[in-house]
Amino acid sequence: METVRTVAELRARVASWRRQGERVALTPTMGALHEGHLSLVRLGQANARRVVATIFVNPTQFGANEDLAAYPRDEAGDAAMLEGAGCDLLFAPPVAEMYPPGFVTRVIVDGLTDVLCGAVRPGHFDGVAQVVTKLLNQAQADVAIFGEKDWQQLAVIRRLAADLDIPTRILGAPILREPDGLAMSSRNRYLTPDERAVAPALHRAIATAAASIAAGADPADATLAARAAVLDAGFASVDYIEARDAATLRPIDRFDPGRPARIFAAARLGRARLIDNVPIGTGG
Ligand code: PAF
């Protein structure tokens, strides 16, 4: 697997594959790869002959008090994992290649970016929208794969690709979970053994809430009960646990089986802020 660091090299590789009639999948990441990321590569392989992974710890999506400097970085280890999974090309640009002097353009996806995680992390999804728009335009792949664990991010990316006529098809990859239900995440490595034992309570609580809402419970009651269960289990605080429409992310006050909806959660445990989401009913 070759590693390239400039947009020109990325474009040249992708163009030569496309000239040979080969479909190309893009799997953007920030590195610190785990099995969940490799499932994105595998979904890419199921949809295209060639898979390009990107590793770029995007500074514009981190807030001033967030973990940009401390974000785990291990490009050599990540590259070995990608190569083992059969990835064809790694694009790992330096910051100056993505944001050269003079760069000022921003991408604002109104309505979807200031709720849930966006309310707690102002500007985060503006940075995601900015870098993903660039990556999609740089790679010009046939499909791009994003994990469903950050469902809000996926909803933002689907919206911006549709609104800006970006021809790359956006595909969501199902959440990969540990055997006890904890969603795989680069941030799980921040958990101490005791915190790791508490962490699956988040998924348990939202799965219980989803089942009771699907059976007719009031979403406000069910999500309040989930919040209490997460705090009882030992989480330090809950940023949100809410039932919302899967595409518009608007709150729902009752479940309509004809409209996909999900429970969204973010909660803090030790140094980690964990996020998760589950469908309500079968269609979310
Ligand atoms: O989900 C991530 O790892 C990042 O937000 C992404 C999509 C690679 C953009 O930096």
Residues whose N, C-alpha, C, O or C-beta is under 5 A from the ligand:
A	BS01	PAF	P28 T29 M30 F56 N58 V128 V131
